[in-house]
Amino acid sequence: MAVPKKRTSKSRRGMRRSHDAIKHTAAVTDCPHCGELKLMHHICESCGAYRDLQVLEPKL
């Protein structure tokens, strides 16, 4: 069973975790139907549309 030989320092641990706080801002676009912000390749939460198809009922 693999066990680390040395203890990981706080600096190395922090450098490894530095990418955990990155937000997904590049994958956000406007919905062509309602204009709300949505993630790319996801169903719009406000109008329920995906690629010119009405997938879900719109939330009121």
C-alpha positions in Angstrom: 0.0 0.0 0.0 1.4 3.4 -1.0 2.1 5.8 1.9 3.7 9.2 1.5 7.3 9.3 2.8 7.3 13.0 3.8 4.6 15.2 5.1 3.1 17.6 2.6 3.8 21.2 3.6 1.1 23.9 3.9 2.5 25.7 0.8 2.4 22.6 -1.4 -1.1 21.8 -0.2 -2.2 25.3 -0.9 -0.7 25.3 -4.4 -2.4 22.0 -5.2 -5.8 23.5 -4.1 -5.4 26.8 -5.8 -7.5 25.7 -8.8 -10.4 24.7 -6.6 -11.5 28.3 -6.3 -11.6 29.0 -10.1 -15.1 29.9 -11.3 -16.5 28.7 -14.6 -17.0 32.1 -16.1 -15.8 31.2 -19.6 -18.6 28.7 -20.1 -21.4 31.2 -19.3 -23.5 32.5 -22.3 -26.8 34.3 -22.9 -29.8 32.2 -23.6 -31.0 32.9 -27.1 -34.7 32.6 -26.0 -34.9 34.6 -22.8 -31.6 36.3 -22.5 -30.7 34.9 -19.1 -27.2 33.7 -18.3 -26.8 29.9 -18.6 -24.0 27.4 -18.8 -23.0 26.2 -22.2 -24.4 22.8 -23.2 -27.0 23.0 -20.4 -30.7 23.6 -20.3 -31.7 27.1 -19.5 -33.2 27.2 -15.9 -35.5 30.1 -16.5 -37.2 29.2 -19.8 -36.4 25.4 -20.1 -35.1 25.6 -23.6 -32.1 23.8 -25.1 -31.0 24.2 -28.8 -34.3 25.6 -30.0 -36.3 22.9 -28.3 -38.6 23.3 -25.3 -37.3 20.6 -22.9 -38.8 21.7 -19.6 -41.8 23.7 -18.5 -40.7 27.3 -17.8 -40.5 28.4 -14.2 -42.9 31.1 -13.2 
